[in-house]
Every structure is written in structure tokens, then in C-alpha cells.
Amino acid sequence: MQIGEITMLTEDQVSQFELFGFVVLKNIFDDSDLTVLRDEFNNAAVRHEKEEGLFNGQDAHTFSMLGEDTPFYSSLLEDPRFYEPASQLFGEDIIALEVNSYRYTGNTPWHYNDGSPNIHGYGPKYQFPIFEPVTVETGALRMIPGSHRDPWQSDLTKWWPLARESSRSDSGMEYLDKIPCYAAECDPGDAVLFDMRIVHSTFGGAIDRRVTAVTYYHYPGTPEELEVMKSIAPSFFKNPKRWNKAQWEEWFSNPNSSTLRQRWIDSWELLATGVNANQSTSIC
Ligand SMILES: O=C(O)CCC(=O)C(=O)O
């Protein structure tokens, strides 16, 4: 694939994603993209340190990339390299959730991303490094292939090293590397795209493992999914107490009048409040 040329997934990539729950996309960023991404990452990391204190190598830092100081990251939700594969897999009505960067300092327990109950709240998520590769030895995201699907997800997460209540315990963390899994290695320029329902973890990563995640939600299609999204949406839609509020307000102000972003804002409003004035629609 030529850099920047094809953004849709091939049939085989779609099959791999559906069967296994993830796919690694190679070379979606070129060198000039990486230069901008690195600069913006550094800006946001400094902003976060000013707000929350210096990075000390022990506590992970997480910061939003939706603000004025990270315009390229903020545009990734609308970027065809992200939006097209995500909508190909989960439908064109997916809703953009967030872009966050991380400076990780340790191992991440086995878990799936919470949609409470998870199997009804889900979507596509990308993770990518831009400074150093993430490999088997340096904290590549680990997946249990196929665990995005029920009943296997439920069967797996009944077992104590993978269960929500015990996977984070000391003994759960000691058991991390005994679980059969696949490490999704990525070089700077690559991204792993995964289903948030997949059971995943990381271990062996360097202190200050710098990665970014771009996340969307599947638009609810069943009453159960709607209930989950209605409970999640108020914490995202114009929540005055929202984490990284300044960046979210910038994103919701839609400074470039993006039609796609406006559609997502309308969807969030509809899910959070039950009505959307722009679209003259309502849900019960
Ligand atoms: O990279 C990590 O350590 C964890 C990432 C993760 O769990 C996620 O993005 O959902």
C-alpha cells in the first residue's frame, strides 16, 4: 500500500478483524505526518505537566489531544485513514469519542473496555506509537484473539486472571504473561485497530511508553445498546465536570465547521438528552 493512498480495509483485513478482533495497519502516517504528531504530542505533554505536575516515571500521564495545541491529532477522528476503516467495520453512523495520548509507566491488566454491560457498548479503537516501535519486548498491545465475541468473552472473563474483580490484583498482575495471546507490534507510522470488546493487556513496556488512542463508538442498534449509550453519553456531551474540559469544549465548538463532526455532536446530544434541535429528532 502506498502511504496515504488507500484508506479502506481489504476483504481479508475485514475478515481478520471480524474473526480475531484486531488488525495492524501499516504505514498510515508518513515522515512529515510523524514530525507534526511528535511536535503536537510534546506540546500536549508539557501542557499536561503544567496542569498536573512533572512526569516522574511512576505515574502514567493521560491527556486529551482535542485542543487548540494539537490540531492534527484533533482532526484524526475525521481523517479517512481512521474514519473509513472504522465506519467500514461498524457503520457510517459511528460516533467519534476521543483522542488521548498516554505516557505509560507499567503493565496494564487484562481487561476489555467498559461499555457496561460491555457486550452492548462498543466500537473501534486505534492505538499507535509515534516515537519508538512497540514490540513484544517493549509493550505492544496484547490481544486474546477472538475474545471480542460472546460467549467466549464471558467464558474467558469468568476465569480469575481475566475477571474484572481479580485481574488487577497482585496475583492477577503476576499471571499477566501466562495468558496465550498475540502482541500487535507497531512501528511509528503504523496503528493497531481493535474492537473495544477484545480482552487485552500490555506488559514489558518501557517506562514512558508514548502512544495515542483514537476511539469511536458504534451507534446503538438494539434497545440494550441504546440503554448503555444513554448512560454513557451524559458524561461526554458538554459535561461541565468533564476531564480535560478545555479540549472537549474546543472540539465541541467545531471551529472548522466540519459536517461530520457536527453530525457526531448532534448524535451525542440526542443520546445524552433525548432530543436534538438541529435534526429535529428525539429518542425515548
Ligand atoms: O497500552 C496499554 O497499556 C493499555 C491500552 C488499553 O487498554 C486501551 O487503549 O484500551
The ligand as an ORCA input file, in Angstrom:
! r2SCAN-3c Opt
* xyz 0 1
  O      -1.471      0.353     26.175
  C      -1.905     -0.007     27.263
  O      -1.166     -0.285     28.224
  C      -3.383     -0.165     27.507
  C      -4.250      0.320     26.392
  C      -5.677     -0.005     26.589
  O      -6.061     -0.785     27.429
  C      -6.676      0.630     25.742
  O      -6.348      1.522     24.958
  O      -7.861      0.255     25.842
*
